[in-house]
Amino acid sequence: MGKTILVEEDITCSKKLIKRLETDQFKVNSAFWLYFPELEEWKLVISTDFIDKYGPRKAYSFVQDKLEKIKPRIISLNDINIVGKDYELIESKRYVPISADARKNAGNFLNMAEV
């Protein structure tokens, strides 16, 4: 089961993960938490050219390796979506980065949180 509530600890952990991922080989183009209403859960969306070049299996394996080194580990690979640079949401840039305080009272209007 995924994250139904996003808390500050999730954002802190995701920032640690992004720092660990940043290499010459795995460049993070953007990363943000996105609420999927149909699933009723938050997912960390990571945009990287790595997935376009090496495929999803290698990309998720790379992320899992870095994720295992983060303590405490409160997010899992099930909480993460890795997308390429051509992912529709990334291309359109129609997302709204919001703060943790705004997210508490946002309802359905603001469903994204920038990492």
Buried (B, 14 or more C-beta within 10 A) or exposed (E): EBBEEBBEEBBEBBEBBBEBBEEEEBEBBBBBBBBEEEEEBBBBBBBBBBBEEBEEEEBBEBBEEBBEEBEEEBBEEEBBBBBBEEBEBBEEEEBEEBEEEEBEEBEEEBBBBEB
